[in-house]
């Protein structure tokens, strides 16, 4: 008679540790989602007050310069409100429910709002901020205006940050390679006279918490 014995104590302990770690991670994820939801709500409330008062201000009699300043405050506030709403996208991504909106958007108008919002930052650094729009870009296109605005703000803002002198250009062109007889696509570019990105760093900058120049 052959008798075999197998001690599975360590295996059971390992599985229990894995289960505990998984439950802890899930609890942390739920806590983070709840925190983001509460935080975005608390910030959104005063932001809506700022936007409401700005709209009231714009209904009054303002000089041309004052009206332009108030409109920039409104546009910047709306952009900030969209970013606040996007805080919740982290939870959507984790849940696999992130979807890009497909709605009519005037891309040239969006680009105009972003350059107006950032022209002060460029001027403070002694830079020229240029919006170069092809006249062929007219009417509206289908896209996600909130995320497109966020991309514009991030790219133009970074260009201003890392450009010591010269200019930053936000350029819109008709993308002839992607367009068809029924669909006209827009190519968006940001060009600057800054330090550029080294060839061996161009993949690294797409990693979390990494940038080309520390």
CNS distance restraints for C-alpha pairs under 8 A (distance, minus, plus):
assign (resid   8 and name CA) (resid  12 and name CA) 6.18 0.50 0.50
assign (resid   9 and name CA) (resid  13 and name CA) 6.21 0.50 0.50
assign (resid  10 and name CA) (resid  14 and name CA) 6.08 0.50 0.50
assign (resid  11 and name CA) (resid  15 and name CA) 6.22 0.50 0.50
assign (resid  12 and name CA) (resid  16 and name CA) 6.13 0.50 0.50
assign (resid  13 and name CA) (resid  17 and name CA) 6.21 0.50 0.50
assign (resid  14 and name CA) (resid  18 and name CA) 6.28 0.50 0.50
assign (resid  15 and name CA) (resid  19 and name CA) 6.15 0.50 0.50
assign (resid  16 and name CA) (resid  20 and name CA) 6.12 0.50 0.50
assign (resid  17 and name CA) (resid  21 and name CA) 6.06 0.50 0.50
assign (resid  18 and name CA) (resid  22 and name CA) 6.10 0.50 0.50
assign (resid  19 and name CA) (resid  23 and name CA) 6.17 0.50 0.50
assign (resid  20 and name CA) (resid  24 and name CA) 6.05 0.50 0.50
assign (resid  21 and name CA) (resid  25 and name CA) 6.14 0.50 0.50
assign (resid  22 and name CA) (resid  26 and name CA) 6.18 0.50 0.50
assign (resid  23 and name CA) (resid  27 and name CA) 6.12 0.50 0.50
assign (resid  24 and name CA) (resid  28 and name CA) 6.15 0.50 0.50
assign (resid  25 and name CA) (resid  29 and name CA) 6.15 0.50 0.50
assign (resid  26 and name CA) (resid  30 and name CA) 6.26 0.50 0.50
assign (resid  27 and name CA) (resid  31 and name CA) 6.15 0.50 0.50
assign (resid  28 and name CA) (resid  32 and name CA) 6.10 0.50 0.50
assign (resid  29 and name CA) (resid  33 and name CA) 6.24 0.50 0.50
assign (resid  30 and name CA) (resid  34 and name CA) 6.21 0.50 0.50
assign (resid  31 and name CA) (resid  35 and name CA) 6.11 0.50 0.50
assign (resid  32 and name CA) (resid  36 and name CA) 6.14 0.50 0.50
assign (resid  33 and name CA) (resid  37 and name CA) 6.18 0.50 0.50
assign (resid  33 and name CA) (resid  88 and name CA) 7.55 0.50 0.50
assign (resid  33 and name CA) (resid  90 and name CA) 7.93 0.50 0.50
assign (resid  33 and name CA) (resid  91 and name CA) 5.76 0.50 0.50
assign (resid  34 and name CA) (resid  38 and name CA) 6.20 0.50 0.50
assign (resid  35 and name CA) (resid  39 and name CA) 5.97 0.50 0.50
assign (resid  36 and name CA) (resid  40 and name CA) 5.98 0.50 0.50
assign (resid  36 and name CA) (resid  87 and name CA) 6.67 0.50 0.50
assign (resid  36 and name CA) (resid  88 and name CA) 6.23 0.50 0.50
assign (resid  37 and name CA) (resid  41 and name CA) 6.25 0.50 0.50
assign (resid  37 and name CA) (resid  88 and name CA) 6.41 0.50 0.50
assign (resid  38 and name CA) (resid  42 and name CA) 6.24 0.50 0.50
assign (resid  39 and name CA) (resid  43 and name CA) 6.22 0.50 0.50
assign (resid  40 and name CA) (resid  44 and name CA) 5.86 0.50 0.50
assign (resid  40 and name CA) (resid  84 and name CA) 5.78 0.50 0.50
assign (resid  40 and name CA) (resid  85 and name CA) 6.62 0.50 0.50
assign (resid  40 and name CA) (resid  87 and name CA) 6.90 0.50 0.50
assign (resid  40 and name CA) (resid  88 and name CA) 7.60 0.50 0.50
assign (resid  41 and name CA) (resid  45 and name CA) 6.40 0.50 0.50
assign (resid  42 and name CA) (resid  46 and name CA) 7.52 0.50 0.50
assign (resid  43 and name CA) (resid  47 and name CA) 6.39 0.50 0.50
assign (resid  43 and name CA) (resid  84 and name CA) 7.51 0.50 0.50
assign (resid  44 and name CA) (resid  48 and name CA) 6.09 0.50 0.50
assign (resid  44 and name CA) (resid  81 and name CA) 6.69 0.50 0.50
assign (resid  44 and name CA) (resid  84 and name CA) 6.98 0.50 0.50
assign (resid  45 and name CA) (resid  49 and name CA) 6.66 0.50 0.50
assign (resid  46 and name CA) (resid  50 and name CA) 6.40 0.50 0.50
assign (resid  47 and name CA) (resid  51 and name CA) 6.33 0.50 0.50
assign (resid  47 and name CA) (resid  77 and name CA) 7.17 0.50 0.50
assign (resid  47 and name CA) (resid  81 and name CA) 6.88 0.50 0.50
assign (resid  48 and name CA) (resid  52 and name CA) 5.97 0.50 0.50
assign (resid  49 and name CA) (resid  53 and name CA) 6.19 0.50 0.50
assign (resid  50 and name CA) (resid  54 and name CA) 6.18 0.50 0.50
assign (resid  50 and name CA) (resid  77 and name CA) 7.61 0.50 0.50
assign (resid  51 and name CA) (resid  55 and name CA) 6.22 0.50 0.50
assign (resid  51 and name CA) (resid  74 and name CA) 6.03 0.50 0.50
assign (resid  51 and name CA) (resid  77 and name CA) 6.39 0.50 0.50
assign (resid  51 and name CA) (resid  78 and name CA) 7.47 0.50 0.50
assign (resid  52 and name CA) (resid  56 and name CA) 6.41 0.50 0.50
assign (resid  53 and name CA) (resid  57 and name CA) 6.13 0.50 0.50
assign (resid  54 and name CA) (resid  58 and name CA) 6.24 0.50 0.50
assign (resid  54 and name CA) (resid  70 and name CA) 6.59 0.50 0.50
assign (resid  54 and name CA) (resid  73 and name CA) 7.40 0.50 0.50
assign (resid  54 and name CA) (resid  74 and name CA) 6.22 0.50 0.50
assign (resid  55 and name CA) (resid  59 and name CA) 6.56 0.50 0.50
assign (resid  55 and name CA) (resid  74 and name CA) 7.42 0.50 0.50
assign (resid  56 and name CA) (resid  60 and name CA) 7.03 0.50 0.50
assign (resid  57 and name CA) (resid  70 and name CA) 7.51 0.50 0.50
assign (resid  58 and name CA) (resid  62 and name CA) 7.35 0.50 0.50
assign (resid  58 and name CA) (resid  67 and name CA) 6.65 0.50 0.50
assign (resid  58 and name CA) (resid  70 and name CA) 6.78 0.50 0.50
assign (resid  58 and name CA) (resid  71 and name CA) 7.53 0.50 0.50
assign (resid  62 and name CA) (resid  66 and name CA) 5.81 0.50 0.50
assign (resid  62 and name CA) (resid  67 and name CA) 5.58 0.50 0.50
assign (resid  63 and name CA) (resid  67 and name CA) 6.04 0.50 0.50
assign (resid  64 and name CA) (resid  68 and name CA) 6.25 0.50 0.50
assign (resid  65 and name CA) (resid  69 and name CA) 6.28 0.50 0.50
assign (resid  66 and name CA) (resid  70 and name CA) 6.18 0.50 0.50
assign (resid  67 and name CA) (resid  71 and name CA) 6.05 0.50 0.50
assign (resid  68 and name CA) (resid  72 and name CA) 6.20 0.50 0.50
assign (resid  69 and name CA) (resid  73 and name CA) 6.31 0.50 0.50
assign (resid  70 and name CA) (resid  74 and name CA) 6.24 0.50 0.50
assign (resid  71 and name CA) (resid  75 and name CA) 6.11 0.50 0.50
assign (resid  72 and name CA) (resid  76 and name CA) 5.94 0.50 0.50
assign (resid  72 and name CA) (resid 113 and name CA) 7.73 0.50 0.50
assign (resid  72 and name CA) (resid 116 and name CA) 6.84 0.50 0.50
assign (resid  72 and name CA) (resid 117 and name CA) 6.08 0.50 0.50
assign (resid  73 and name CA) (resid  77 and name CA) 5.93 0.50 0.50
assign (resid  74 and name CA) (resid  78 and name CA) 6.14 0.50 0.50
assign (resid  75 and name CA) (resid  79 and name CA) 6.22 0.50 0.50
assign (resid  75 and name CA) (resid 113 and name CA) 6.72 0.50 0.50
assign (resid  75 and name CA) (resid 117 and name CA) 7.44 0.50 0.50
assign (resid  76 and name CA) (resid  80 and name CA) 6.17 0.50 0.50
assign (resid  76 and name CA) (resid 117 and name CA) 6.18 0.50 0.50
assign (resid  77 and name CA) (resid  81 and name CA) 6.07 0.50 0.50
assign (resid  78 and name CA) (resid  82 and name CA) 6.23 0.50 0.50
assign (resid  79 and name CA) (resid  83 and name CA) 6.36 0.50 0.50
assign (resid  79 and name CA) (resid 146 and name CA) 7.66 0.50 0.50
assign (resid  79 and name CA) (resid 149 and name CA) 7.50 0.50 0.50
assign (resid  79 and name CA) (resid 150 and name CA) 7.86 0.50 0.50
assign (resid  80 and name CA) (resid  84 and name CA) 6.18 0.50 0.50
assign (resid  81 and name CA) (resid  85 and name CA) 6.24 0.50 0.50
assign (resid  82 and name CA) (resid  86 and name CA) 6.16 0.50 0.50
assign (resid  82 and name CA) (resid 146 and name CA) 6.26 0.50 0.50
assign (resid  83 and name CA) (resid  87 and name CA) 6.52 0.50 0.50
assign (resid  83 and name CA) (resid 146 and name CA) 7.96 0.50 0.50
assign (resid  83 and name CA) (resid 150 and name CA) 7.46 0.50 0.50
assign (resid  84 and name CA) (resid  88 and name CA) 7.83 0.50 0.50
assign (resid  85 and name CA) (resid  89 and name CA) 7.71 0.50 0.50
assign (resid  86 and name CA) (resid  90 and name CA) 7.82 0.50 0.50
assign (resid  88 and name CA) (resid  92 and name CA) 6.65 0.50 0.50
assign (resid  89 and name CA) (resid  93 and name CA) 5.97 0.50 0.50
assign (resid  89 and name CA) (resid  98 and name CA) 6.91 0.50 0.50
assign (resid  90 and name CA) (resid  94 and name CA) 6.34 0.50 0.50
assign (resid  91 and name CA) (resid  95 and name CA) 6.21 0.50 0.50
assign (resid  92 and name CA) (resid  96 and name CA) 6.06 0.50 0.50
assign (resid  92 and name CA) (resid  97 and name CA) 5.00 0.50 0.50
assign (resid  92 and name CA) (resid  98 and name CA) 5.23 0.50 0.50
assign (resid  93 and name CA) (resid  97 and name CA) 5.95 0.50 0.50
assign (resid  93 and name CA) (resid  98 and name CA) 5.19 0.50 0.50
assign (resid 100 and name CA) (resid 143 and name CA) 7.73 0.50 0.50
assign (resid 100 and name CA) (resid 144 and name CA) 5.97 0.50 0.50
assign (resid 101 and name CA) (resid 143 and name CA) 6.24 0.50 0.50
assign (resid 101 and name CA) (resid 144 and name CA) 4.66 0.50 0.50
assign (resid 101 and name CA) (resid 145 and name CA) 7.94 0.50 0.50
assign (resid 102 and name CA) (resid 142 and name CA) 5.37 0.50 0.50
assign (resid 102 and name CA) (resid 143 and name CA) 4.63 0.50 0.50
assign (resid 102 and name CA) (resid 144 and name CA) 5.67 0.50 0.50
assign (resid 103 and name CA) (resid 141 and name CA) 7.80 0.50 0.50
assign (resid 103 and name CA) (resid 142 and name CA) 5.01 0.50 0.50
assign (resid 103 and name CA) (resid 143 and name CA) 5.42 0.50 0.50
assign (resid 103 and name CA) (resid 144 and name CA) 6.42 0.50 0.50
assign (resid 103 and name CA) (resid 145 and name CA) 7.80 0.50 0.50
assign (resid 104 and name CA) (resid 140 and name CA) 5.62 0.50 0.50
assign (resid 104 and name CA) (resid 141 and name CA) 5.35 0.50 0.50
assign (resid 104 and name CA) (resid 142 and name CA) 4.62 0.50 0.50
assign (resid 104 and name CA) (resid 143 and name CA) 6.44 0.50 0.50
assign (resid 105 and name CA) (resid 110 and name CA) 7.93 0.50 0.50
assign (resid 105 and name CA) (resid 140 and name CA) 5.09 0.50 0.50
assign (resid 105 and name CA) (resid 141 and name CA) 5.34 0.50 0.50
assign (resid 105 and name CA) (resid 142 and name CA) 5.99 0.50 0.50
assign (resid 105 and name CA) (resid 143 and name CA) 6.29 0.50 0.50
assign (resid 105 and name CA) (resid 144 and name CA) 7.56 0.50 0.50
assign (resid 105 and name CA) (resid 145 and name CA) 6.11 0.50 0.50
assign (resid 106 and name CA) (resid 110 and name CA) 6.37 0.50 0.50
assign (resid 106 and name CA) (resid 138 and name CA) 7.58 0.50 0.50
assign (resid 106 and name CA) (resid 139 and name CA) 6.19 0.50 0.50
assign (resid 106 and name CA) (resid 140 and name CA) 4.44 0.50 0.50
assign (resid 106 and name CA) (resid 141 and name CA) 6.31 0.50 0.50
assign (resid 107 and name CA) (resid 111 and name CA) 6.19 0.50 0.50
assign (resid 107 and name CA) (resid 140 and name CA) 6.91 0.50 0.50
assign (resid 107 and name CA) (resid 141 and name CA) 7.06 0.50 0.50
assign (resid 107 and name CA) (resid 145 and name CA) 7.94 0.50 0.50
assign (resid 108 and name CA) (resid 112 and name CA) 6.12 0.50 0.50
assign (resid 108 and name CA) (resid 133 and name CA) 6.87 0.50 0.50
assign (resid 108 and name CA) (resid 137 and name CA) 7.12 0.50 0.50
assign (resid 108 and name CA) (resid 138 and name CA) 7.48 0.50 0.50
assign (resid 108 and name CA) (resid 172 and name CA) 7.40 0.50 0.50
assign (resid 109 and name CA) (resid 113 and name CA) 6.27 0.50 0.50
assign (resid 110 and name CA) (resid 114 and name CA) 6.36 0.50 0.50
assign (resid 110 and name CA) (resid 145 and name CA) 7.62 0.50 0.50
assign (resid 110 and name CA) (resid 149 and name CA) 6.60 0.50 0.50
assign (resid 111 and name CA) (resid 115 and name CA) 6.24 0.50 0.50
assign (resid 111 and name CA) (resid 131 and name CA) 7.49 0.50 0.50
assign (resid 111 and name CA) (resid 149 and name CA) 7.51 0.50 0.50
assign (resid 111 and name CA) (resid 152 and name CA) 7.19 0.50 0.50
assign (resid 111 and name CA) (resid 170 and name CA) 7.59 0.50 0.50
assign (resid 112 and name CA) (resid 116 and name CA) 6.14 0.50 0.50
assign (resid 112 and name CA) (resid 131 and name CA) 7.06 0.50 0.50
assign (resid 113 and name CA) (resid 117 and name CA) 6.14 0.50 0.50
assign (resid 114 and name CA) (resid 118 and name CA) 6.26 0.50 0.50
assign (resid 114 and name CA) (resid 149 and name CA) 7.14 0.50 0.50
assign (resid 114 and name CA) (resid 152 and name CA) 6.92 0.50 0.50
assign (resid 114 and name CA) (resid 153 and name CA) 6.34 0.50 0.50
assign (resid 115 and name CA) (resid 119 and name CA) 5.68 0.50 0.50
assign (resid 115 and name CA) (resid 129 and name CA) 7.09 0.50 0.50
assign (resid 115 and name CA) (resid 130 and name CA) 7.68 0.50 0.50
assign (resid 115 and name CA) (resid 131 and name CA) 6.94 0.50 0.50
assign (resid 115 and name CA) (resid 170 and name CA) 7.98 0.50 0.50
assign (resid 116 and name CA) (resid 120 and name CA) 7.90 0.50 0.50
assign (resid 118 and name CA) (resid 122 and name CA) 6.45 0.50 0.50
assign (resid 118 and name CA) (resid 157 and name CA) 7.30 0.50 0.50
assign (resid 119 and name CA) (resid 123 and name CA) 6.04 0.50 0.50
assign (resid 119 and name CA) (resid 129 and name CA) 6.11 0.50 0.50
assign (resid 120 and name CA) (resid 124 and name CA) 6.15 0.50 0.50
assign (resid 121 and name CA) (resid 125 and name CA) 6.65 0.50 0.50
assign (resid 121 and name CA) (resid 160 and name CA) 7.48 0.50 0.50
assign (resid 122 and name CA) (resid 126 and name CA) 6.37 0.50 0.50
assign (resid 122 and name CA) (resid 127 and name CA) 5.01 0.50 0.50
assign (resid 122 and name CA) (resid 128 and name CA) 6.46 0.50 0.50
assign (resid 122 and name CA) (resid 129 and name CA) 6.25 0.50 0.50
assign (resid 122 and name CA) (resid 160 and name CA) 6.00 0.50 0.50
assign (resid 123 and name CA) (resid 127 and name CA) 5.39 0.50 0.50
assign (resid 123 and name CA) (resid 128 and name CA) 6.74 0.50 0.50
assign (resid 123 and name CA) (resid 129 and name CA) 7.88 0.50 0.50
assign (resid 125 and name CA) (resid 160 and name CA) 7.82 0.50 0.50
assign (resid 125 and name CA) (resid 164 and name CA) 7.16 0.50 0.50
assign (resid 125 and name CA) (resid 165 and name CA) 7.63 0.50 0.50
assign (resid 126 and name CA) (resid 165 and name CA) 6.65 0.50 0.50
assign (resid 126 and name CA) (resid 166 and name CA) 7.84 0.50 0.50
assign (resid 127 and name CA) (resid 160 and name CA) 7.70 0.50 0.50
assign (resid 127 and name CA) (resid 163 and name CA) 7.97 0.50 0.50
assign (resid 127 and name CA) (resid 164 and name CA) 7.77 0.50 0.50
assign (resid 127 and name CA) (resid 165 and name CA) 5.86 0.50 0.50
assign (resid 127 and name CA) (resid 166 and name CA) 5.51 0.50 0.50
assign (resid 127 and name CA) (resid 167 and name CA) 5.17 0.50 0.50
assign (resid 127 and name CA) (resid 168 and name CA) 7.25 0.50 0.50
assign (resid 128 and name CA) (resid 166 and name CA) 6.49 0.50 0.50
assign (resid 128 and name CA) (resid 167 and name CA) 4.50 0.50 0.50
assign (resid 128 and name CA) (resid 168 and name CA) 6.31 0.50 0.50
assign (resid 129 and name CA) (resid 167 and name CA) 5.80 0.50 0.50
assign (resid 129 and name CA) (resid 168 and name CA) 4.99 0.50 0.50
assign (resid 129 and name CA) (resid 169 and name CA) 5.99 0.50 0.50
assign (resid 129 and name CA) (resid 170 and name CA) 7.95 0.50 0.50
assign (resid 130 and name CA) (resid 167 and name CA) 7.29 0.50 0.50
assign (resid 130 and name CA) (resid 168 and name CA) 6.17 0.50 0.50
assign (resid 130 and name CA) (resid 169 and name CA) 4.68 0.50 0.50
assign (resid 130 and name CA) (resid 170 and name CA) 6.29 0.50 0.50
assign (resid 131 and name CA) (resid 169 and name CA) 5.88 0.50 0.50
assign (resid 131 and name CA) (resid 170 and name CA) 5.02 0.50 0.50
assign (resid 131 and name CA) (resid 171 and name CA) 6.08 0.50 0.50
assign (resid 132 and name CA) (resid 169 and name CA) 6.87 0.50 0.50
assign (resid 132 and name CA) (resid 170 and name CA) 6.12 0.50 0.50
assign (resid 132 and name CA) (resid 171 and name CA) 4.65 0.50 0.50
assign (resid 132 and name CA) (resid 172 and name CA) 6.36 0.50 0.50
assign (resid 133 and name CA) (resid 137 and name CA) 6.97 0.50 0.50
assign (resid 133 and name CA) (resid 171 and name CA) 5.79 0.50 0.50
assign (resid 133 and name CA) (resid 172 and name CA) 4.83 0.50 0.50
assign (resid 133 and name CA) (resid 173 and name CA) 6.58 0.50 0.50
assign (resid 134 and name CA) (resid 171 and name CA) 7.99 0.50 0.50
assign (resid 134 and name CA) (resid 172 and name CA) 6.07 0.50 0.50
assign (resid 134 and name CA) (resid 173 and name CA) 5.36 0.50 0.50
assign (resid 134 and name CA) (resid 174 and name CA) 7.29 0.50 0.50
assign (resid 136 and name CA) (resid 173 and name CA) 7.74 0.50 0.50
assign (resid 136 and name CA) (resid 174 and name CA) 6.88 0.50 0.50
assign (resid 137 and name CA) (resid 172 and name CA) 7.45 0.50 0.50
assign (resid 137 and name CA) (resid 173 and name CA) 6.83 0.50 0.50
assign (resid 137 and name CA) (resid 174 and name CA) 6.46 0.50 0.50
assign (resid 137 and name CA) (resid 186 and name CA) 7.45 0.50 0.50
assign (resid 141 and name CA) (resid 184 and name CA) 7.89 0.50 0.50
assign (resid 141 and name CA) (resid 185 and name CA) 7.79 0.50 0.50
assign (resid 143 and name CA) (resid 148 and name CA) 7.78 0.50 0.50
assign (resid 144 and name CA) (resid 148 and name CA) 6.03 0.50 0.50
assign (resid 145 and name CA) (resid 149 and name CA) 5.94 0.50 0.50
assign (resid 146 and name CA) (resid 150 and name CA) 6.29 0.50 0.50
assign (resid 147 and name CA) (resid 151 and name CA) 6.20 0.50 0.50
assign (resid 148 and name CA) (resid 152 and name CA) 6.25 0.50 0.50
assign (resid 149 and name CA) (resid 153 and name CA) 6.11 0.50 0.50
assign (resid 150 and name CA) (resid 154 and name CA) 6.07 0.50 0.50
assign (resid 151 and name CA) (resid 155 and name CA) 6.05 0.50 0.50
assign (resid 152 and name CA) (resid 156 and name CA) 5.87 0.50 0.50
assign (resid 153 and name CA) (resid 157 and name CA) 5.59 0.50 0.50
assign (resid 154 and name CA) (resid 158 and name CA) 6.01 0.50 0.50
assign (resid 155 and name CA) (resid 159 and name CA) 6.15 0.50 0.50
assign (resid 155 and name CA) (resid 190 and name CA) 6.80 0.50 0.50
assign (resid 156 and name CA) (resid 160 and name CA) 6.22 0.50 0.50
assign (resid 156 and name CA) (resid 168 and name CA) 7.34 0.50 0.50
assign (resid 156 and name CA) (resid 170 and name CA) 7.24 0.50 0.50
assign (resid 156 and name CA) (resid 190 and name CA) 6.55 0.50 0.50
assign (resid 157 and name CA) (resid 161 and name CA) 6.17 0.50 0.50
assign (resid 158 and name CA) (resid 162 and name CA) 6.22 0.50 0.50
assign (resid 159 and name CA) (resid 163 and name CA) 5.99 0.50 0.50
assign (resid 159 and name CA) (resid 168 and name CA) 6.56 0.50 0.50
assign (resid 159 and name CA) (resid 190 and name CA) 7.73 0.50 0.50
assign (resid 159 and name CA) (resid 191 and name CA) 7.67 0.50 0.50
assign (resid 159 and name CA) (resid 192 and name CA) 6.16 0.50 0.50
assign (resid 159 and name CA) (resid 194 and name CA) 7.10 0.50 0.50
assign (resid 160 and name CA) (resid 168 and name CA) 6.71 0.50 0.50
assign (resid 160 and name CA) (resid 192 and name CA) 7.99 0.50 0.50
assign (resid 162 and name CA) (resid 194 and name CA) 5.76 0.50 0.50
assign (resid 162 and name CA) (resid 195 and name CA) 6.61 0.50 0.50
assign (resid 163 and name CA) (resid 167 and name CA) 7.71 0.50 0.50
assign (resid 163 and name CA) (resid 168 and name CA) 7.93 0.50 0.50
assign (resid 163 and name CA) (resid 192 and name CA) 6.93 0.50 0.50
assign (resid 163 and name CA) (resid 193 and name CA) 6.19 0.50 0.50
assign (resid 163 and name CA) (resid 194 and name CA) 3.89 0.50 0.50
assign (resid 163 and name CA) (resid 195 and name CA) 6.57 0.50 0.50
assign (resid 164 and name CA) (resid 194 and name CA) 6.28 0.50 0.50
assign (resid 165 and name CA) (resid 193 and name CA) 7.02 0.50 0.50
assign (resid 165 and name CA) (resid 194 and name CA) 7.21 0.50 0.50
assign (resid 166 and name CA) (resid 192 and name CA) 7.68 0.50 0.50
assign (resid 166 and name CA) (resid 193 and name CA) 5.74 0.50 0.50
assign (resid 166 and name CA) (resid 194 and name CA) 7.83 0.50 0.50
assign (resid 167 and name CA) (resid 192 and name CA) 5.78 0.50 0.50
assign (resid 167 and name CA) (resid 193 and name CA) 5.97 0.50 0.50
assign (resid 168 and name CA) (resid 190 and name CA) 7.18 0.50 0.50
assign (resid 168 and name CA) (resid 191 and name CA) 5.80 0.50 0.50
assign (resid 168 and name CA) (resid 192 and name CA) 4.34 0.50 0.50
assign (resid 168 and name CA) (resid 193 and name CA) 6.83 0.50 0.50
assign (resid 169 and name CA) (resid 189 and name CA) 7.94 0.50 0.50
assign (resid 169 and name CA) (resid 190 and name CA) 5.62 0.50 0.50
assign (resid 169 and name CA) (resid 191 and name CA) 5.10 0.50 0.50
assign (resid 169 and name CA) (resid 192 and name CA) 6.18 0.50 0.50
assign (resid 170 and name CA) (resid 188 and name CA) 7.34 0.50 0.50
assign (resid 170 and name CA) (resid 189 and name CA) 5.87 0.50 0.50
assign (resid 170 and name CA) (resid 190 and name CA) 4.67 0.50 0.50
assign (resid 170 and name CA) (resid 191 and name CA) 6.63 0.50 0.50
assign (resid 171 and name CA) (resid 188 and name CA) 5.79 0.50 0.50
assign (resid 171 and name CA) (resid 189 and name CA) 5.08 0.50 0.50
assign (resid 171 and name CA) (resid 190 and name CA) 6.25 0.50 0.50
assign (resid 171 and name CA) (resid 191 and name CA) 7.84 0.50 0.50
assign (resid 172 and name CA) (resid 186 and name CA) 6.63 0.50 0.50
assign (resid 172 and name CA) (resid 187 and name CA) 5.79 0.50 0.50
assign (resid 172 and name CA) (resid 188 and name CA) 4.79 0.50 0.50
assign (resid 172 and name CA) (resid 189 and name CA) 6.54 0.50 0.50
assign (resid 173 and name CA) (resid 186 and name CA) 5.72 0.50 0.50
assign (resid 173 and name CA) (resid 187 and name CA) 5.14 0.50 0.50
assign (resid 173 and name CA) (resid 188 and name CA) 6.58 0.50 0.50
assign (resid 174 and name CA) (resid 179 and name CA) 7.88 0.50 0.50
assign (resid 174 and name CA) (resid 184 and name CA) 7.09 0.50 0.50
assign (resid 174 and name CA) (resid 185 and name CA) 5.98 0.50 0.50
assign (resid 174 and name CA) (resid 186 and name CA) 4.68 0.50 0.50
assign (resid 174 and name CA) (resid 187 and name CA) 5.85 0.50 0.50
assign (resid 175 and name CA) (resid 179 and name CA) 6.02 0.50 0.50
assign (resid 175 and name CA) (resid 184 and name CA) 7.38 0.50 0.50
assign (resid 175 and name CA) (resid 185 and name CA) 5.29 0.50 0.50
assign (resid 175 and name CA) (resid 186 and name CA) 5.14 0.50 0.50
assign (resid 175 and name CA) (resid 187 and name CA) 5.08 0.50 0.50
assign (resid 176 and name CA) (resid 180 and name CA) 7.92 0.50 0.50
assign (resid 176 and name CA) (resid 184 and name CA) 7.91 0.50 0.50
assign (resid 176 and name CA) (resid 185 and name CA) 7.45 0.50 0.50
assign (resid 178 and name CA) (resid 184 and name CA) 7.69 0.50 0.50
assign (resid 178 and name CA) (resid 185 and name CA) 6.14 0.50 0.50
assign (resid 179 and name CA) (resid 183 and name CA) 5.48 0.50 0.50
assign (resid 179 and name CA) (resid 184 and name CA) 4.65 0.50 0.50
assign (resid 179 and name CA) (resid 185 and name CA) 5.12 0.50 0.50
assign (resid 180 and name CA) (resid 184 and name CA) 6.31 0.50 0.50
assign (resid 197 and name CA) (resid 201 and name CA) 6.59 0.50 0.50
assign (resid 197 and name CA) (resid 202 and name CA) 6.46 0.50 0.50
assign (resid 197 and name CA) (resid 212 and name CA) 6.72 0.50 0.50
assign (resid 198 and name CA) (resid 202 and name CA) 6.58 0.50 0.50
assign (resid 198 and name CA) (resid 212 and name CA) 7.72 0.50 0.50
assign (resid 200 and name CA) (resid 204 and name CA) 7.96 0.50 0.50
assign (resid 201 and name CA) (resid 205 and name CA) 6.48 0.50 0.50
assign (resid 201 and name CA) (resid 212 and name CA) 5.94 0.50 0.50
assign (resid 202 and name CA) (resid 206 and name CA) 7.65 0.50 0.50
assign (resid 202 and name CA) (resid 212 and name CA) 7.75 0.50 0.50
assign (resid 203 and name CA) (resid 207 and name CA) 7.57 0.50 0.50
assign (resid 204 and name CA) (resid 210 and name CA) 6.71 0.50 0.50
assign (resid 204 and name CA) (resid 211 and name CA) 7.24 0.50 0.50
assign (resid 204 and name CA) (resid 212 and name CA) 7.25 0.50 0.50
assign (resid 205 and name CA) (resid 210 and name CA) 5.55 0.50 0.50
assign (resid 205 and name CA) (resid 211 and name CA) 5.02 0.50 0.50
assign (resid 205 and name CA) (resid 212 and name CA) 5.93 0.50 0.50
assign (resid 206 and name CA) (resid 210 and name CA) 7.33 0.50 0.50
